[in-house]
Amino acid sequence: MSDYALGAAIVLSGSLVGIEFCVAVFINPILDRLPGVGGLSARADAARVLGRSMPFWYIATVLTGGVSTALLWASASGTLAAIATVLFASTIVLAVTVLVPINNRVGRWSHGDHPEDWREQVGKWDRWHYLRVVIVIAGFVLLIAAALIPTA
């Protein structure tokens, strides 16, 4: 059973890493290179769409990490799964306290209705998002390591 839970946590966190890395390294930089406020509508739409779907993904990742931790508790794999789960949970705290408020503002903007400093605000979101990407990568790596430890 622990193998299935750990496998699910790895798949969820790996796909989470993929989407968050893609947003940070490819999508947002491409949108930022659009002239004028060209990237603003796309960022606003992404803020609304991803803002509705990503919480479930993060929660599922924490839950499967927690189940893996519980099933592997008395082992080195359990320790690694626990640390990974704490890291994933910390990204939820980061999102709720810092990223979501910015994301909610961005989601309400349009070409004709946005603040003058919109680029600075999305830049602040990007910088915090880079930290989140590093944290989810670390959690993912820890889950992979937990899976590689032989169990008796």
N, C-alpha and C positions, 0 to 999 in steps of 0.2 A: 504493500500500500504506500509506503514512504517513497518508493521509486516513482509511482504515478504522481503523487503530490509534488515531489521535487521536479519531475519532468514538466508538469503543468506550470509551476512557478518559473521554470527556465523559459518555456515557450512564451508565456505572458510577458515576462520581464525583457526577454530578447526582442520581442516585437515592439515593446514599449521603447526600448533603446533605439530601435530602428526608426520609429516615427519621430521621436524627440530629436535624435541626431540629424535626421533629414530636415526637420523644421529649422534647426539651429544653423546647420552648415550649408544647406542648399536653398530651401524655399525662401526664408526671410531675406537672406542676402540678395537673391534674385529680385524679389519684390522691391527691396530698397534701391536697386539700381534703375527702377522705372522712373521716367522723368516726372517732375512736379509731384502731384499727389497720386500718381498712377498706382502705386502699391498700396495706397491707403484702403481702397475698397476691398482688395483681396485680403489684406490683413484683417479688416473688420469682419469679412465673411468667415475667414478662418477662425477668428476669435469666437464667433458665434457657434460654428459647427463643432470645432474641437472642444470648445468650452462645455458643450453638452455631452460629448462622448468620452472624453479623457477621464473624468472622475471615476466612471465605472471600471475603466481599464486599470487605473491606479489602485482602486479598492480591491479588485480581483487579484492583482499582483500581491498586495499586502496579505490578503486572506490566504492565498495558496502558499506564500512564504511562511505565514504563521502555522498553517497545517503541517508543512514540511518540518518546521522547527519542532513542533509538538511530537511528531512521529519519530524524529531523529534526536530527540532531546539529550539522551545520554551519550552522545557521540561527538566526535570532532565535526562531522557533517552538520549536526544540529547546531553547534556553535556558529559555524559559518552561515547557515541558513538564518539563524537568529539575528546576526549582525546585518545580513542583507535585508531582512524584513524591517529592522529598525531604520536602515537607510531609506528604504522605499516609503516607510511611514513618515520619515522626515521630509521627503519631497512633497507629501500631501500638506504638511504643516507649512512648508515654504510656499506652496501654491496658494493655499487659503489666505495666508497673511500678506503675501507680496504680489504674486503673479495674478491671481484672480481679480483683485481690485483694478489693476491696470488693464487686464484683458476685458473686463466688463465695460470700461470706458471706451476702449478701442472698438468694441463690438457695436457701440452706438454711433460711431463717427461715419461721416460720408464725405464725398467730394466737397459739398457745399457747407457742411457743418462739422468742423473739427477745429481744435485749438491750434494756435500758431506754433506751439512747441511739440506738435504731435510726433515729430521725428525723435526728439529727446525722450519722450515718454515711451515710445516703442523701443528705443535704444536701451532704456533702463530695463524694460521687460526682457530684452534679449540678453543682457548681462546676467540677470538672475536666472534666466533659462539655461545659460551655459553651465552655471553651477548645478542646476537640476540634472542636466545631461551627464555631467561628471559623476554625480551621486548615483544615478540609475545604472550607469556603466559599471561602477564599483559594485553595486548590489548584484548585477548580472554576473560579473566575474566571480563573486563569492559563491553564488549558487552553482556555477559551473564547477568551481573547486570542490564544493560540497558533494557534488555528484561523482567526482573523480576519486574521492577517498573511499578505499575499500571498506565495506562493512562486514562484520563477522556474523 
